[in-house]
Amino acid sequence: MLRAALASGRYRHVIVTVTAQTAEKADRRGGATGAQRVAMVRAAWGEWPGVIIDDREVRRGGTTYTIDTVRDLLAEGESPLELIVGADVANSFDRWARADELSSLVSVAVVPRAGTPVDLPAPWRWHILDMPEIDLSSTQLRGATDAEALAMLDDQVIPLYLALQG
């Protein structure tokens, strides 16, 4: 997804935001800590040209909302903003905090997912990112055993990170 976004020529840079805890997952226990997620993201993309790793949501702590980060980025001069999200996430925008305001501040690039049609209603401005469909979700990864999850991934970033942590 990130490789396709960078190759598209649409973006000066891509900001990868690492969340502390999303409202949708606030009731779940376990998983990586914020610091571990930041480390994994930095290991994966920290050296890529055009990629900025943003850990403000982890530093902010607690439940985080995209609208707050978008407001921060706009105040810092990052404009225009386009969210790059998977089709499943795009289809959930109606449940996001302050979705009406968010739709007025950003456009959306949707990563196509096999078997997941997208039809965002107005006022959302959106397009499908030009890339092959992805047939993998974070939900699938979380539900898999470690061995199954690693087999699903295209690269060795997470195993490398885990090896460095051991």
C-alpha positions in Angstrom: 0.0 0.0 0.0 2.7 2.5 1.0 4.8 1.6 -2.1 1.8 2.1 -4.4 1.1 5.5 -2.8 4.6 6.7 -3.2 4.8 5.4 -6.8 1.6 7.2 -7.7 3.3 10.6 -7.9 0.3 12.2 -6.1 2.1 12.9 -2.8 5.1 15.0 -1.7 5.5 12.6 1.1 3.4 10.1 3.1 2.9 10.4 6.8 2.5 7.1 8.6 0.7 7.7 11.8 1.1 5.2 14.6 -1.9 5.1 16.9 -1.9 4.6 20.7 -5.4 3.2 20.9 -8.2 3.7 18.5 -11.7 4.1 19.8 -12.8 1.0 17.8 -10.2 -1.2 19.7 -10.4 0.4 23.1 -12.1 -2.6 24.7 -9.5 -5.1 23.4 -6.6 -6.3 25.6 -3.2 -7.4 24.5 -1.2 -6.8 21.4 1.8 -4.6 20.9 2.4 -1.5 23.0 2.5 1.9 21.4 6.3 2.0 21.7 6.5 -1.5 20.0 4.2 -0.3 17.2 6.3 2.8 16.6 9.5 0.6 16.6 7.9 -1.8 14.0 6.8 1.0 11.8 10.2 2.7 11.9 11.9 -0.7 11.1 9.5 -1.2 8.2 9.5 2.3 6.6 11.7 4.7 8.6 14.4 4.8 5.9 12.2 5.0 2.9 12.5 8.3 1.0 9.2 10.3 1.2 8.0 8.6 4.3 7.5 10.4 7.6 6.8 8.3 10.7 4.5 10.3 13.1 4.2 9.0 16.7 2.1 12.0 18.0 -0.9 9.7 18.8 1.3 7.4 20.9 2.8 10.3 22.7 -0.7 11.8 23.2 -1.7 8.5 24.8 -5.2 7.1 25.4 -7.9 6.7 22.8 -7.0 8.7 19.7 -9.1 10.1 16.9 -8.1 10.8 13.3 -9.8 14.2 13.4 -7.4 15.4 16.1 -4.4 14.4 14.2 -5.8 15.9 11.0 -6.3 19.2 12.8 -2.8 19.1 14.1 -1.3 18.4 10.7 -3.3 21.2 9.1 -2.2 23.6 11.8 1.4 22.6 10.9 0.9 23.5 7.3 0.3 19.9 5.9 -2.2 20.6 3.2 -3.9 19.2 1.3 -4.4 16.0 3.3 -5.5 12.6 1.9 -6.1 9.6 4.1 -4.9 6.4 2.7 -7.0 3.5 4.1 -8.2 0.0 3.2 -11.6 -0.6 1.7 -12.9 -2.0 5.0 -11.8 1.1 6.9 -13.3 3.4 4.3 -16.6 1.6 4.7 -16.6 2.4 8.4 -16.2 6.1 8.2 -19.8 6.7 9.2 -18.9 5.4 12.7 -15.8 7.6 13.1 -15.7 10.5 15.6 -16.7 13.8 14.0 -17.0 12.2 10.5 -18.8 15.2 9.0 -15.9 17.5 10.0 -13.3 15.0 8.8 -14.9 14.6 5.4 -14.6 18.4 4.9 -10.9 18.4 5.8 -9.5 15.4 3.9 -9.9 13.4 0.7 -9.5 9.6 0.8 -7.4 7.2 -1.2 -8.9 3.7 -0.8 -6.7 0.7 -1.0 -8.7 -2.0 -2.9 -9.5 -5.1 -1.0 -10.6 -8.3 -2.8 -14.4 -8.7 -2.3 -14.9 -5.4 -0.5 -16.7 -2.8 -2.7 -16.5 0.8 -1.6 -19.1 3.5 -2.1 -18.5 6.5 0.2 -21.4 8.9 0.3 -21.2 12.6 -0.3 -19.6 14.7 1.1 -16.6 12.3 1.1 -14.1 13.0 -1.7 -12.4 9.7 -2.6 -10.8 7.6 -5.2 -9.4 4.0 -5.4 -5.6 3.9 -5.2 -4.2 2.5 -8.4 -2.7 -0.8 -7.2 -3.6 -4.5 -7.1 -6.3 -5.6 -4.7 -5.1 -6.7 -1.3 -6.6 -9.9 0.2 -5.3 -9.5 3.7 -6.5 -7.5 6.7 -5.2 -6.7 10.1 -8.2 -8.6 11.6 -6.9 -11.7 9.7 -3.4 -11.2 11.1 -4.6 -10.8 14.7 -6.7 -13.9 14.4 -3.9 -16.0 13.0 -1.2 -17.9 14.9 2.2 -16.3 14.8 3.4 -18.7 12.1 0.3 -18.1 10.0 0.6 -14.3 10.3 4.2 -14.3 9.3 3.4 -16.4 6.2 0.8 -13.8 5.2 3.2 -10.9 5.2 5.2 -9.9 2.1 8.4 -8.9 3.9 10.4 -9.8 7.0 10.1 -6.5 8.9 8.0 -7.8 11.8 10.2 -11.0 12.3 13.3 -8.8 12.1 11.8 -6.5 14.7 10.8 -9.4 17.0 14.3 -10.9 16.6 15.9 -7.6 17.6 13.6 -7.5 20.7 14.5 -11.1 21.8 
